[in-house]
Structures are given as C-alpha cells and as structure tokens.
Amino acid sequence: MQESVDQDALPPAWRSADNGGAAGRRRGRVFALAALLVFGALTWLLVPHGIGLSWRECDTQAIARNFLIDGFDPLRPRVDWRGATDGAVECEFPLYQMTIAAGMSVFGHSETVGRLLALLATLLAGLSLHRLLELRSGPVGAVAGLLTFLTCGSTVLVASRVMPDAFSLALTIASVATFVRYLGSGGRAALWASMALLAFGGLQKPLALQAGWILFGWTCLLAPRRLRDPQLWCGFVAVVGAVAAWLWHGHQLHQETGLTFGVLSEGDSKFPALAHLLDPKIHAQLAWTTAQHGVSALGILVGLALLLRRRLDATDAVVLASVVAGLYVSLRYSYHHRMGPHYHMFAAVCGAWLVARFAGGGAPRWAWPLLLAGVVAQGAWRLSVEAHERHGMTVNPMLDVTASIRELSQREERIVVRSEKPRVDELWRRRNNFEDPRILYQTGLHGWVLPSDGFDVPALERLREQGATLVFDWAGDSPSAAREWLEANAKVILDEPRARLYRLLVEE
C-alpha cells in the first residue's frame, strides 16, 4: 500500500519513517506475515473447535444452515425460534452466514467452515491493519502494533468463534486503509472501494460505521481539499443509505413475523440512559472489559506514556474519540466482559494504534524487552482464557441432553423452550434478547422460546393451539403453575438433573 500513496500529499507526521528504507519495510512485512501465521496456527490448534452451547454462535450457524434448508434468500435470514412463521428475522445483513452456507453446500454441514472463515477474516484484518500502521508509524511500529492487536482478547475471540464480527472488522479496517490511498492520490477507484468495504462492514455490524468518523476526521486534518470532491460526499451518503435501507427492511420483517434480534424493534436499545452514564460501577466494569478485550492493559499503559510525552496529535485523537463513542453508544453490552467483549474489536485496533505510535517514534531501548514481554504475556493469557471458555461450551453435559432430545423427537415437531433470561433486563430497563437458540440449534427443531418470567399457563395453552408438541424446561426453578399444568397436560419423556422434556397430550 505504501508505494501507491502520494507521501508528499500527506502532512509530515504521516510520512513513513525510513527505518531502513525499502529493506526495512521488507523485513517488517516478513515479520508481520510470520506473526499472522503463528497467530493463525495457535488459535486453530489451541482453542477447541465446535459451537456447543455458545449462544451467539448457535444463532449464526442456524441462520447459515437454514439458508440450505429453507432456500437461499438473502432478504429473509431465518432463525430456529420461529414459532408458526417461516423464521424471517430482523437482523444485520447475513453476508457471513451466506458465505458459510455456500461453503456447506460444497463440504456438507460443518461448524468448521464458519470457524475457518472467521480466522481467515481476522488474518486479513491484521494484514490491512499492518499496512495502515506502516504508513503512520513505519515498519517497526507496524509490527509492534500488529502483535498487540493479535494478542488482544477480542481479536482471539472473533478469530475462533462462528460470528460475523471478524468479517465486519476485516472489511472496515480494509476500508480505512484504502481510504488513505484516496487522501493521498484522489483516486476515484480507491474512494469507491473504501466506501463499498465500509458499507459491507456496516451492513453486518452497524457499529462499524464509527469508522466513518475516522474517515471524515482524517479528511479534514490530512487532506481538506478532498472535502470539495462531490464523490466523497456521495460515497458517505451511499454507505449510510445502504445500512439504513437494510435496517428498514429488517424492521419490515419484524412487523411481518414478530422476530427480531433487537436491531431497531422491540425497544432493545444499546444506548445508555443518564443514570447509566452516572453509575461508577458501570464505568469500572467498562474499564476492566477494555483492559481485557479492547485497548488492552498494554495499550492503556503506552497510551498514558504517549499522553505524558505529548506525542498524540489530532489524527490520533480522531481514532480515540471514534472508539470511545462506539463503546458508549453500545454501552449496554460493551460495559461487561460477559455481555459484549466482541464490541471491543475497534478498541483493540485503537490499542494497536497507540503501541505502533509509541514504538515507531523512537521508543527507548529499555522499553522493547518490556513491550515484547507484555505481548507474550497478554497473548498467552487471552489464548488460555478463550481455550477454557470454549472447552466449557463444547464439553458440556447439556449436549448429551440435546442428543437425547434428537432421538426422542421428530424433525417436524415444534418445541417450546423456556429461556433462562427474563423478558426485561432489570439494570437497563430494556427488553432482553431472551430467545435462547442453543437447544433449538443442537436438536435441529424449530419452535418458540418463552422468557423465564413468561413461561405460564396462558402461553403454554396458546402455543399448544398453534402446533407445539414438545416443551423443554430447565429443571428446578420454573413457575409452579406451569409445572402443574404440564403434569396434567403432558408426559415427561426425558428427566435429567438440569432439564426436563415433555410431550404435550392431544386434547380430547
């Protein structure tokens, strides 16, 4: 990328340091490629495969599988918790799921296809980030930043899970890196390639549009003459318009089927209220999650050092402000490491950015051993944490229960599942995404999911009238009235310590 950018068109701070000239760049790129290959191999070999009882992965894989079962219609992504509908759900644009489905149409049903695609997308994101950091901080800084990015918690997470976040991240970073070409050369091809990449990144994860603020801010600071280019403004409008059009389409699907991931409908907003912004506990949890999955402890320490040395400039401030805005826009999920660690993907990019700025600006020699030790420690920690969590999801006694349910049921039967989540999140006073997909995905059944506080007699009677034949209940804590109704109107066909399966009796 570097050779194609008009260096003289950029301010001095953005002209790559020589650091050995062309030879230094070649060495840096070899190191970067080696780091990416090592990361890919370690993630693939050390983190257990399979989805197991991973909530978001079961939904993602189910949508991909349903493209093959129900027909390949990109405008109607379908979930398993569909009830009496065809399953069309309001969600982000399913590019990743469609790619998985295309792979499975060739290789057969496999959870490995999505895992491999997520890993490859993360490697491509790292490659694009390295090229961007190379321009900003030279070859040495680019390698240091890349190593920081690869060892962040959210990077390891999105690389090893069947979720669309890695696709969105790769497309968005490539958009930013390509946009820098446009700032330097004014080339229309670079501009529209960047806009297309950002549009597809935002379609999969609307939060990726935070990168648009970086593009706009850098244009103002690095090449303000480009603001007179009407095609730039047409590009921004096209990106926002494409994402808005899909969100509106998803809202129409929700109006039709009542199914949603909470993108626009049902009041499942990620935005914080004033009370949440004033809650010190939420801010403390956000800081801890950022240290684990986002900027990272290493990035935070280096950022403080840059701030004290007054090494941060306006273009760096744009990156920081964009990431902070993204974390607070999504605060309901980003604040807690058990809720939304993947919402810290762009914070991980920010941490890499800060380390690259530090290392590429003549970092003292004593800092390098500490930096390398920090990268190794951080990477080993996050890989071990992810491996442990994945093991808990893929080696879980409940998988034996779902295997038993498959044997006891017929594919055409419809099941009612009691979720472990209530309808409303008490802390945020918003609707929960309570529609637990795990039992449905692992059993291959379709049906309904009731919130834990909505598992009552009227709901069960209504769903039996709509065709439900099975009821799955987490044993031990369901409402007594519902249990009594089930004892009178259903037969227990599976009784396990954690779960119970009923077959509803036919009304006479």
C-alpha positions as CSV (number, residue, x, y, z in Angstrom):
1,M,0.0,0.0,0.0
2,Q,2.8,2.4,0.9
3,E,4.2,2.8,-2.5
4,S,0.8,3.7,-4.0
5,V,0.3,6.6,-1.6
6,D,1.5,10.1,-2.6
7,Q,3.6,10.8,0.5
8,D,4.1,14.4,-0.4
9,A,0.3,14.9,-0.3
10,L,0.2,14.0,3.4
11,P,1.5,16.0,6.4
12,P,5.0,15.3,7.7
13,A,3.6,13.3,10.6
14,W,2.1,10.8,8.2
15,R,5.2,10.3,6.1
16,S,6.6,6.9,6.9
17,A,9.9,6.8,8.7
18,D,12.7,5.2,6.8
19,N,13.7,2.6,9.4
20,G,16.0,1.0,6.9
21,G,14.2,2.2,3.8
22,A,12.8,-0.4,1.4
23,A,14.8,-3.2,3.1
24,G,13.3,-2.2,6.5
25,R,9.8,-2.4,5.0
26,R,10.5,-5.8,3.6
27,R,11.8,-7.1,6.9
28,G,8.8,-5.6,8.7
29,R,6.4,-7.3,6.3
30,V,8.2,-10.7,6.7
31,F,7.9,-10.4,10.5
32,A,4.2,-9.4,10.1
33,L,3.5,-12.4,7.9
34,A,5.2,-14.7,10.3
35,A,3.2,-13.2,13.2
36,L,-0.1,-13.7,11.4
37,L,0.8,-17.3,10.5
38,V,1.8,-18.1,14.2
39,F,-1.4,-16.5,15.4
40,G,-3.5,-18.5,13.0
41,A,-1.8,-21.8,13.9
42,L,-2.0,-21.2,17.6
43,T,-5.6,-20.1,17.5
44,W,-6.6,-23.1,15.3
45,L,-4.7,-25.7,17.3
46,L,-5.1,-24.5,20.9
47,V,-8.7,-23.2,21.0
48,P,-11.3,-26.1,20.9
49,H,-13.5,-26.3,17.9
50,G,-17.2,-26.7,17.8
51,I,-20.1,-24.4,18.8
52,G,-21.5,-26.4,21.7
53,L,-23.7,-24.1,23.9
54,S,-22.4,-20.8,22.6
55,W,-25.5,-18.5,22.4
56,R,-24.4,-16.2,19.5
57,E,-22.7,-18.9,17.5
58,C,-25.8,-21.2,17.6
59,D,-27.9,-18.3,16.2
60,T,-25.3,-17.6,13.5
61,Q,-24.8,-21.2,12.4
62,A,-28.6,-21.8,12.5
63,I,-29.2,-18.9,10.0
64,A,-26.5,-20.3,7.7
65,R,-28.0,-23.8,8.0
66,N,-31.5,-22.5,7.3
67,F,-30.3,-20.9,4.0
68,L,-29.7,-24.5,2.8
69,I,-32.9,-26.0,4.4
70,D,-35.4,-23.2,3.6
71,G,-33.9,-21.7,0.4
72,F,-31.1,-19.3,-0.3
73,D,-32.9,-16.0,0.1
74,P,-30.5,-13.2,1.4
75,L,-33.5,-10.9,2.1
76,R,-35.1,-13.4,4.5
77,P,-32.5,-14.8,7.0
78,R,-34.3,-17.3,9.2
79,V,-33.9,-18.4,12.8
80,D,-35.0,-21.6,14.6
81,W,-37.1,-19.8,17.2
82,R,-39.6,-19.0,14.5
83,G,-42.9,-20.3,16.1
84,A,-45.6,-20.6,13.4
85,T,-43.8,-18.2,11.0
86,D,-41.2,-19.0,8.3
87,G,-38.5,-17.7,10.6
88,A,-37.6,-14.4,8.8
89,V,-35.9,-12.3,11.4
90,E,-34.8,-8.7,11.8
91,C,-31.0,-8.9,12.0
92,E,-27.9,-7.5,10.4
93,F,-27.2,-8.3,6.8
94,P,-26.2,-12.0,6.7
95,L,-23.1,-11.9,4.4
96,Y,-21.1,-14.1,6.8
97,Q,-23.9,-16.6,7.2
98,M,-24.4,-16.7,3.4
99,T,-20.7,-17.4,3.0
100,I,-20.9,-20.3,5.5
101,A,-23.9,-21.7,3.7
102,A,-22.0,-21.5,0.4
103,G,-19.2,-23.5,2.0
104,M,-21.5,-26.0,3.5
105,S,-23.2,-26.6,0.2
106,V,-19.9,-27.9,-1.1
107,F,-18.4,-29.6,2.0
108,G,-21.6,-30.6,3.9
109,H,-22.9,-29.4,7.2
110,S,-20.0,-28.4,9.3
111,E,-19.2,-25.9,12.1
112,T,-15.6,-25.8,10.9
113,V,-16.5,-23.8,7.8
114,G,-17.6,-20.8,9.8
115,R,-14.6,-21.1,12.2
116,L,-12.2,-21.2,9.3
117,L,-13.8,-18.2,7.7
118,A,-13.7,-16.2,10.9
119,L,-10.0,-17.0,11.4
120,L,-9.1,-16.0,7.8
121,A,-11.1,-12.8,8.1
122,T,-9.2,-11.9,11.3
123,L,-5.9,-12.6,9.5
124,L,-7.0,-10.3,6.7
125,A,-7.9,-7.6,9.2
126,G,-4.4,-7.9,10.7
127,L,-2.8,-7.6,7.3
128,S,-4.8,-4.4,6.5
129,L,-4.0,-3.0,9.9
130,H,-0.3,-3.6,9.4
131,R,-0.3,-1.8,6.1
132,L,-2.1,1.2,7.7
133,L,0.2,1.3,10.7
134,E,3.2,1.0,8.4
135,L,2.2,4.2,6.8
136,R,1.6,6.0,10.1
137,S,4.4,4.7,12.2
138,G,6.9,2.9,9.9
139,P,7.8,-0.8,9.7
140,V,8.9,-1.1,13.3
141,G,5.8,0.5,14.8
142,A,3.6,-1.5,12.4
143,V,4.9,-4.8,13.7
144,A,4.6,-3.8,17.3
145,G,1.1,-2.6,16.7
146,L,0.1,-5.8,14.9
147,L,1.5,-8.0,17.7
148,T,-0.6,-6.0,20.2
149,F,-3.7,-6.4,18.0
150,L,-3.3,-10.2,17.6
151,T,-2.9,-10.7,21.4
152,C,-6.0,-8.6,22.4
153,G,-8.9,-10.5,23.9
154,S,-11.5,-9.5,21.3
155,T,-9.2,-10.5,18.4
156,V,-8.7,-14.0,19.8
157,L,-12.4,-14.2,20.4
158,V,-13.7,-13.2,17.0
159,A,-11.0,-15.3,15.3
160,S,-12.2,-18.5,17.0
161,R,-16.0,-18.1,17.0
162,V,-18.7,-18.6,14.4
163,M,-19.9,-15.0,14.5
164,P,-19.9,-12.2,11.8
165,D,-17.7,-9.8,13.8
166,A,-14.5,-10.9,12.1
167,F,-15.9,-10.3,8.7
168,S,-17.1,-6.8,9.7
169,L,-13.8,-6.0,11.3
170,A,-11.7,-7.1,8.2
171,L,-13.9,-5.1,5.8
172,T,-13.8,-2.0,7.9
173,I,-10.1,-1.9,8.5
174,A,-9.5,-2.5,4.8
175,S,-11.9,0.4,4.1
176,V,-9.8,2.8,6.3
177,A,-6.5,1.6,4.8
178,T,-7.9,2.0,1.3
179,F,-9.3,5.5,2.1
180,V,-5.8,6.7,3.0
181,R,-4.9,6.0,-0.6
182,Y,-7.7,8.2,-1.7
183,L,-6.5,11.0,0.6
184,G,-3.0,10.8,-0.9
185,S,-3.9,10.4,-4.6
186,G,-7.5,11.5,-5.0
187,G,-8.2,8.3,-7.0
188,R,-11.8,7.5,-7.6
189,A,-11.2,3.7,-7.6
190,A,-9.7,3.9,-4.1
191,L,-12.6,6.1,-2.8
192,W,-15.4,3.8,-4.0
193,A,-13.5,0.7,-3.0
194,S,-13.3,2.2,0.5
195,M,-16.9,3.1,0.6
196,A,-18.0,-0.4,-0.6
197,L,-15.9,-2.1,2.0
198,L,-17.3,0.2,4.8
199,A,-20.8,-0.4,3.6
200,F,-20.5,-4.2,3.8
201,G,-18.7,-3.9,7.2
202,G,-21.6,-1.7,8.5
203,L,-24.3,-3.9,7.0
204,Q,-23.0,-6.8,9.1
205,K,-22.4,-4.7,12.2
206,P,-23.8,-1.1,12.1
207,L,-21.4,-0.1,14.9
208,A,-18.6,-0.4,12.3
209,L,-19.9,2.9,10.9
210,Q,-17.9,4.5,13.7
211,A,-15.0,4.2,11.2
212,G,-16.8,6.8,9.1
213,W,-15.9,9.4,11.7
214,I,-12.3,8.5,11.3
215,L,-12.5,8.9,7.5
216,F,-14.2,12.2,7.8
217,G,-11.9,13.5,10.6
218,W,-8.8,12.4,8.7
219,T,-10.0,14.1,5.6
220,C,-10.5,17.4,7.5
221,L,-7.0,17.1,9.0
222,L,-4.9,15.4,6.3
223,A,-6.4,16.5,3.0
224,P,-9.1,19.1,3.5
225,R,-9.1,19.8,-0.3
226,R,-10.8,16.5,-0.7
227,L,-13.9,17.9,1.0
228,R,-14.6,19.8,-2.2
229,D,-14.9,16.4,-4.1
230,P,-18.6,15.7,-4.6
231,Q,-17.9,12.0,-5.0
232,L,-16.7,11.8,-1.4
233,W,-20.0,13.1,-0.1
234,C,-21.9,10.8,-2.5
235,G,-19.9,7.9,-1.0
236,F,-20.7,8.8,2.6
237,V,-24.4,9.1,1.7
238,A,-24.3,5.8,-0.2
239,V,-22.8,4.0,2.8
240,V,-25.3,5.4,5.3
241,G,-28.2,4.9,2.9
242,A,-27.3,1.2,2.3
243,V,-27.1,0.4,6.0
244,A,-30.3,2.4,6.7
245,A,-32.1,0.6,3.9
246,W,-31.3,-2.8,5.3
247,L,-32.3,-1.8,8.8
248,W,-35.6,-0.6,7.5
249,H,-36.0,-3.9,5.6
250,G,-35.3,-5.7,8.8
251,H,-37.9,-3.7,10.6
252,Q,-40.4,-4.7,8.0
253,L,-39.5,-8.4,8.6
254,H,-40.2,-7.8,12.3
255,Q,-43.5,-6.3,11.5
256,E,-44.4,-9.4,9.5
257,T,-43.1,-12.2,11.8
258,G,-42.5,-10.6,15.1
259,L,-39.0,-11.9,15.2
260,T,-36.0,-9.7,16.0
261,F,-32.5,-9.5,17.3
262,G,-33.4,-6.1,18.6
263,V,-31.7,-4.1,15.9
264,L,-34.4,-1.4,15.7
265,S,-37.5,-3.0,17.1
266,E,-38.9,-4.1,20.5
267,G,-37.0,-1.4,22.4
268,D,-33.8,-3.4,22.7
269,S,-31.6,-0.3,22.6
270,K,-27.9,-0.4,23.3
271,F,-27.8,3.3,24.2
272,P,-27.3,4.2,27.8
273,A,-29.6,6.4,29.9
274,L,-28.3,9.2,32.1
275,A,-28.5,7.0,35.1
276,H,-26.1,4.5,33.5
277,L,-23.7,7.2,32.5
278,L,-23.6,8.4,36.1
279,D,-23.1,4.9,37.5
280,P,-19.4,4.5,38.6
281,K,-19.8,0.7,38.8
282,I,-20.6,0.6,35.1
283,H,-17.6,2.7,34.2
284,A,-15.4,0.5,36.3
285,Q,-16.6,-2.6,34.5
286,L,-16.2,-0.9,31.2
287,A,-12.6,-0.1,32.1
288,W,-11.9,-3.7,33.1
289,T,-13.5,-5.1,29.9
290,T,-11.4,-2.6,27.9
291,A,-8.3,-3.8,29.6
292,Q,-9.2,-7.5,28.8
293,H,-10.7,-7.3,25.4
294,G,-10.2,-3.8,23.9
295,V,-7.3,-1.4,24.1
296,S,-5.7,-3.9,26.5
297,A,-3.5,-3.2,29.6
298,L,-0.5,-2.8,27.3
299,G,-2.3,-0.2,25.1
300,I,-3.5,1.7,28.1
301,L,0.0,1.9,29.6
302,V,1.5,3.0,26.3
303,G,-1.3,5.5,25.7
304,L,-0.6,7.1,29.1
305,A,3.1,7.3,28.2
306,L,2.3,9.0,24.9
307,L,0.0,11.4,26.6
308,L,2.6,12.4,29.2
309,R,5.2,12.8,26.4
310,R,2.7,14.9,24.3
311,R,3.2,12.5,21.4
312,L,-0.5,12.3,20.4
313,D,-1.8,14.6,17.6
314,A,-5.2,15.4,16.2
315,T,-5.3,12.4,13.9
316,D,-4.7,10.1,16.9
317,A,-7.4,12.0,18.8
318,V,-9.9,11.2,16.0
319,V,-9.2,7.5,16.4
320,L,-9.6,7.6,20.2
321,A,-12.7,9.7,20.0
322,S,-14.3,7.3,17.5
323,V,-13.6,4.3,19.6
324,V,-14.8,5.9,22.8
325,A,-18.0,7.0,21.1
326,G,-18.6,3.4,19.8
327,L,-18.1,1.9,23.3
328,Y,-20.6,4.4,24.8
329,V,-23.2,4.0,22.0
330,S,-23.2,0.2,22.7
331,L,-22.6,0.6,26.5
332,R,-25.4,-1.8,27.4
333,Y,-23.3,-4.7,26.0
334,S,-19.8,-3.2,25.9
335,Y,-19.5,-2.5,29.6
336,H,-19.3,-6.1,30.8
337,H,-16.9,-8.8,29.7
338,R,-19.6,-11.4,29.9
339,M,-22.1,-9.4,27.8
340,G,-20.3,-8.0,24.8
341,P,-16.5,-8.5,24.6
342,H,-16.8,-8.5,20.8
343,Y,-18.0,-4.9,20.9
344,H,-14.4,-4.0,21.8
345,M,-12.9,-5.0,18.4
346,F,-12.3,-1.4,17.4
347,A,-10.9,-0.7,20.8
348,A,-8.4,-3.4,20.1
349,V,-7.4,-1.6,16.9
350,C,-7.0,1.5,18.9
351,G,-4.7,-0.3,21.3
352,A,-2.6,-1.4,18.4
353,W,-2.6,2.1,17.0
354,L,-1.2,3.5,20.3
355,V,1.5,0.9,20.6
356,A,2.6,1.5,17.0
357,R,2.8,5.2,17.6
358,F,5.0,4.6,20.7
359,A,7.3,2.0,19.0
360,G,7.5,3.8,15.7
361,G,8.5,7.1,17.3
362,G,11.9,6.2,18.6
363,A,10.9,4.2,21.8
364,P,13.8,3.9,24.3
365,R,15.8,0.7,24.0
366,W,14.8,-0.4,27.5
367,A,11.2,-0.3,26.5
368,W,11.5,-3.1,23.9
369,P,12.0,-6.0,26.3
370,L,9.1,-4.8,28.3
371,L,6.9,-4.5,25.2
372,L,7.8,-7.9,23.9
373,A,7.2,-9.5,27.4
374,G,3.9,-7.7,27.6
375,V,2.8,-9.0,24.2
376,V,3.8,-12.6,25.0
377,A,2.1,-12.5,28.4
378,Q,-1.1,-10.9,27.0
379,G,-1.3,-13.4,24.2
380,A,-0.8,-16.4,26.4
381,W,-3.4,-15.1,28.9
382,R,-6.0,-14.4,26.3
383,L,-5.5,-17.7,24.4
384,S,-5.7,-19.7,27.7
385,V,-8.9,-17.8,28.7
386,E,-10.5,-18.4,25.3
387,A,-9.5,-22.1,25.3
388,H,-11.0,-22.6,28.7
389,E,-14.3,-20.9,27.8
390,R,-14.6,-22.8,24.6
391,H,-13.9,-26.1,26.4
392,G,-16.8,-25.3,28.8
393,M,-19.1,-24.7,25.8
394,T,-18.1,-27.7,23.8
395,V,-17.7,-30.3,26.6
396,N,-21.0,-29.7,28.4
397,P,-23.4,-32.2,29.9
398,M,-26.3,-30.4,28.2
399,L,-25.0,-31.6,24.9
400,D,-25.9,-35.1,25.9
401,V,-29.4,-33.9,26.8
402,T,-29.8,-32.3,23.3
403,A,-28.6,-35.6,21.7
404,S,-31.3,-37.4,23.7
405,I,-34.0,-34.9,22.6
406,R,-33.0,-35.5,18.9
407,E,-33.5,-39.2,19.4
408,L,-36.9,-38.7,21.1
409,S,-38.3,-36.2,18.7
410,Q,-39.3,-35.9,15.0
411,R,-37.9,-33.2,12.8
412,E,-41.4,-31.8,12.0
413,E,-42.3,-31.4,15.7
414,R,-42.4,-28.0,17.3
415,I,-40.9,-27.3,20.7
416,V,-41.4,-24.7,23.3
417,V,-38.2,-23.7,25.2
418,R,-38.1,-21.9,28.5
419,S,-35.3,-19.3,28.3
420,E,-33.0,-18.7,31.3
421,K,-33.4,-15.0,30.7
422,P,-36.4,-12.8,31.8
423,R,-38.2,-10.6,29.3
424,V,-36.8,-7.3,30.7
425,D,-33.2,-6.5,31.8
426,E,-33.6,-5.0,35.2
427,L,-30.4,-3.0,35.2
428,W,-31.1,-1.3,31.8
429,R,-34.9,-1.5,31.9
430,R,-34.9,-2.7,28.3
431,R,-36.2,-5.8,26.6
432,N,-33.8,-8.8,26.7
433,N,-32.9,-10.8,23.7
434,F,-34.2,-13.8,25.6
435,E,-34.7,-16.1,22.6
436,D,-32.2,-18.8,23.5
437,P,-31.2,-20.6,20.3
438,R,-29.0,-23.3,21.8
439,I,-31.5,-26.1,22.5
440,L,-33.2,-25.5,19.1
441,Y,-30.0,-25.5,17.1
442,Q,-28.5,-28.5,18.8
443,T,-31.7,-30.6,18.5
444,G,-32.5,-29.4,14.9
445,L,-36.0,-28.4,15.9
446,H,-38.0,-25.3,15.3
447,G,-40.3,-23.7,17.8
448,W,-40.9,-20.9,20.3
449,V,-38.8,-19.5,23.2
450,L,-40.6,-18.0,26.2
451,P,-38.8,-15.7,28.6
452,S,-38.3,-17.2,32.1
453,D,-41.0,-14.9,33.5
454,G,-43.4,-15.6,30.6
455,F,-43.4,-19.4,31.0
456,D,-47.0,-19.5,32.2
457,V,-50.2,-21.4,31.6
458,P,-51.8,-19.0,29.1
459,A,-48.7,-19.0,27.0
460,L,-48.4,-22.8,27.0
461,E,-52.1,-23.2,26.1
462,R,-51.8,-20.7,23.3
463,L,-48.7,-22.4,21.8
464,R,-50.3,-25.8,22.0
465,E,-53.1,-24.5,19.9
466,Q,-50.5,-23.2,17.4
467,G,-49.0,-26.6,17.0
468,A,-46.4,-27.1,19.8
469,T,-45.9,-30.8,20.7
470,L,-42.8,-30.6,23.0
471,V,-41.9,-28.5,25.9
472,F,-38.3,-28.1,27.2
473,D,-38.0,-26.8,30.8
474,W,-34.8,-26.1,32.8
475,A,-35.4,-28.3,35.8
476,G,-35.9,-26.9,39.3
477,D,-37.0,-23.3,39.0
478,S,-39.9,-23.0,36.6
479,P,-43.2,-21.4,37.9
480,S,-45.3,-23.8,40.0
481,A,-48.5,-23.1,38.0
482,A,-46.7,-24.0,34.7
483,R,-45.3,-27.2,36.2
484,E,-48.7,-28.3,37.5
485,W,-50.3,-27.6,34.1
486,L,-47.6,-29.7,32.4
487,E,-48.1,-32.6,34.8
488,A,-51.8,-32.6,33.9
489,N,-51.4,-32.0,30.1
490,A,-48.1,-33.6,29.2
491,K,-46.0,-36.7,29.6
492,V,-42.4,-36.5,30.8
493,I,-40.2,-38.2,28.2
494,L,-36.8,-37.0,29.5
495,D,-35.9,-36.2,33.1
496,E,-32.4,-35.0,33.7
497,P,-30.8,-33.1,36.7
498,R,-30.8,-29.8,34.7
499,A,-33.6,-30.3,32.2
500,R,-36.9,-31.9,31.5
501,L,-38.7,-32.6,28.2
502,Y,-42.5,-33.0,28.0
503,R,-44.6,-34.3,25.2
504,L,-48.0,-32.5,25.2
505,L,-51.0,-34.7,25.3
506,V,-53.5,-34.5,22.5
507,E,-56.7,-32.7,23.6
508,E,-59.7,-35.0,23.5
